[in-house]
Amino acid sequence: MSEALNEQALARYRNDFLKEVEERVEEGEWVKMCMQCGVCAGSCPFGPHWQHSPQKIFMMIRAGKREEVLTSDSMWMCTSCYNCVVRCPRQLPITQIIHGLATYAHRLGLAPRDQPTRHFSRLFWKNCTRAGRVNELKLTLGLYFKDGLVSGIKKAWALRNIGLGMLLAKRLNPFELIRGHECSDKAGIQKMLKKAHELENRRRGFQE
């Protein structure tokens, strides 16, 4: 009877999620090194707006709270300022881990769909990788009109003075909507990205 109770007690502390993060999330093997000092949360410009601060996310991973972590919008709040990395007393790659968790949640289809910064990240990535450089006008219009035509027109009208100023300063070119800035070897960029994706999947154990 006592052995059965001991087995049940041990099962509660077996953390498969921590192992999963270590194996499949970029720099995930560093999560267990967090000493919960909270410097990362205090250093983050968006700290008060995070649902779960970085050290809390690491604690939740070690506690096996898989669904709570992967469905959270916290990872999508990171702007890659690296304040947390610079100030971490253990020099943990916090930014890489946070982005790695976001990518992993996205791949699993668990990331929140309506998170604004997630929408921006995906839009920026698609925009950038399509031609090798960001088409700023297309990116801006994509953000303005993400909630529909009427909403986009209202946003554009509200910021019309800024747009006019950029146009006069030659920082905004309407013709870029069609042409944009493109790299000379777009095919080479696509091949590079495809190969990187294959290598990452192989390293982390994903199946195409």
Number of C-alpha atoms within 10 A of each C-alpha: 6 7 8 9 10 10 11 11 11 10 10 10 11 13 15 15 17 23 16 15 23 18 15 20 21 21 20 22 16 17 22 13 11 19 13 12 11 15 16 23 19 15 17 21 13 13 16 11 11 17 14 20 21 27 19 16 22 25 18 18 24 20 16 19 16 17 13 13 22 23 17 19 22 21 28 22 22 21 13 14 12 17 17 23 19 15 14 19 13 12 13 19 18 25 21 18 23 24 20 19 25 26 18 18 20 16 11 9 12 15 22 18 12 9 14 14 15 19 17 17 12 11 16 20 15 14 18 17 14 16 19 20 16 18 20 19 17 18 18 14 15 17 17 18 16 13 10 9 10 11 13 17 13 13 14 17 12 11 10 12 11 12 15 13 12 13 13 11 10 9 11 15 15 11 9 13 14 10 10 17 15 14 13 10 10 15 12 12 16 15 11 12 12 12 12 12 12 14 13 14 14 12 12 15 11 12 7 6
